[in-house]
């Protein structure tokens, strides 16, 4: 898996097999924006089955998969479960909010390290 600031190149564990038997494993996922998570919530398929939300989100954020011209819901629906799990995990990893960290120096030994700063609601 390689990345730049807004996109991550990935390789599926199994790969999508198209109607000609060609396997598509290498793809690109971009970082999600607010619309990627909000717009699918109004889709009737999500209202009938909330699990369908992940299919719609992945369709929106996967910009390339092998030589396929476009990634559609039908393609996502037909992924092997190992590939679907991989993509859901990747989505969570690249879109996670990284905790703020600060530099700390140990007063006893002088070792320097970074520690996460907990976020507290100050309301």
Wavefront OBJ file of the C-alpha trace (Angstrom):
o trace
v 0.000 0.000 0.000
v 1.392 3.390 -0.970
v -0.101 6.807 -0.476
v 0.083 10.527 -1.018
v -1.816 13.149 0.938
v -5.301 12.323 -0.345
v -5.102 8.931 -2.072
v -3.923 5.451 -1.165
v -2.938 2.748 -3.620
v -3.939 -0.724 -2.430
v -3.806 -4.360 -3.482
v -6.800 -6.556 -2.733
v -6.076 -9.934 -1.131
v -8.203 -11.842 -3.694
v -9.202 -9.351 -6.372
v -12.392 -8.628 -8.280
v -13.062 -11.075 -11.125
v -14.879 -9.422 -14.033
v -17.216 -11.103 -16.542
v -14.221 -12.026 -18.748
v -12.381 -13.730 -15.893
v -9.830 -10.921 -15.529
v -8.729 -10.301 -11.936
v -8.469 -6.682 -10.762
v -6.398 -6.298 -7.582
v -4.655 -2.914 -7.671
v -6.763 0.114 -6.863
v -6.838 3.633 -5.471
v -8.927 4.928 -2.582
v -9.201 8.629 -1.854
v -9.841 10.227 1.512
v -13.530 10.598 2.272
v -15.284 13.920 2.557
v -18.424 14.741 4.511
v -20.695 14.155 1.500
v -19.312 10.614 1.098
v -20.865 9.664 4.420
v -23.940 11.916 4.385
v -25.383 11.489 0.871
v -25.639 7.654 1.019
v -27.727 7.924 4.198
v -30.674 9.059 2.037
v -30.387 6.113 -0.344
v -33.440 3.803 -0.082
v -31.144 0.741 -0.068
v -29.561 1.990 3.163
v -32.966 2.633 4.703
v -33.929 -0.993 3.936
v -30.564 -2.421 4.991
v -28.147 -0.201 6.971
v -25.252 -2.549 6.101
v -25.523 -1.301 2.504
v -24.026 2.027 3.618
v -20.484 0.652 3.408
v -21.050 -0.438 -0.211
v -22.203 3.041 -1.210
v -19.348 4.745 0.610
v -16.731 2.460 -0.947
v -18.234 3.073 -4.397
v -17.707 6.801 -3.838
v -14.127 6.681 -2.494
v -12.559 3.940 -4.651
v -11.461 5.867 -7.720
v -9.711 3.034 -9.549
v -9.722 -0.753 -9.544
v -7.522 -2.495 -12.071
v -8.485 -1.615 -15.643
v -12.177 -1.187 -14.856
v -13.601 2.021 -16.337
v -15.605 2.786 -13.178
v -16.195 1.298 -9.734
v -19.916 0.690 -9.218
v -22.093 -0.730 -6.463
v -22.382 -3.963 -8.475
v -18.602 -4.332 -8.407
v -18.444 -3.686 -4.657
v -21.353 -6.116 -4.092
v -19.463 -8.846 -5.954
v -16.163 -8.546 -4.106
v -14.993 -11.536 -2.131
v -15.640 -11.094 1.592
v -11.875 -10.931 2.274
v -11.587 -7.998 -0.141
v -14.619 -6.242 1.334
v -13.186 -6.591 4.853
v -9.809 -5.320 3.616
v -11.388 -2.235 2.020
v -13.520 -1.437 5.068
v -10.425 -1.666 7.270
v -8.410 0.495 4.873
v -11.200 3.096 4.811
v -11.173 3.260 8.603
v -7.381 3.567 8.737
v -6.966 6.336 6.179
v -9.926 8.373 7.425
v -9.223 8.055 11.147
v -8.657 11.186 13.138
v -5.151 11.114 14.466
v -4.925 12.185 18.091
v -3.069 15.364 18.826
v 0.343 14.664 20.354
v 2.796 16.728 22.348
v 6.527 16.364 22.973
v 7.403 15.315 26.520
v 10.762 15.058 28.254
v 11.041 12.663 31.177
v 12.149 14.693 34.231
v 14.144 11.739 35.596
v 16.020 10.331 32.605
v 15.725 13.155 30.057
v 14.297 10.869 27.352
v 12.118 12.690 24.826
v 8.970 11.130 23.411
v 5.510 12.009 22.065
v 2.271 11.281 23.893
v -1.346 11.662 22.749
v -3.348 14.474 24.287
v -6.786 13.293 25.372
v -9.705 15.265 23.991
v -12.129 16.411 26.667
v -15.371 18.282 26.176
v -15.005 21.444 28.218
v -18.714 22.341 28.119
l 1 2 3 4 5 6 7 8 9 10 11 12 13 14 15 16 17 18 19 20 21 22 23 24 25 26 27 28 29 30 31 32 33 34 35 36 37 38 39 40 41 42 43 44 45 46 47 48 49 50 51 52 53 54 55 56 57 58 59 60 61 62 63 64 65 66 67 68 69 70 71 72 73 74 75 76 77 78 79 80 81 82 83 84 85 86 87 88 89 90 91 92 93 94 95 96 97 98 99 100 101 102 103 104 105 106 107 108 109 110 111 112 113 114 115 116 117 118 119 120 121 122 123
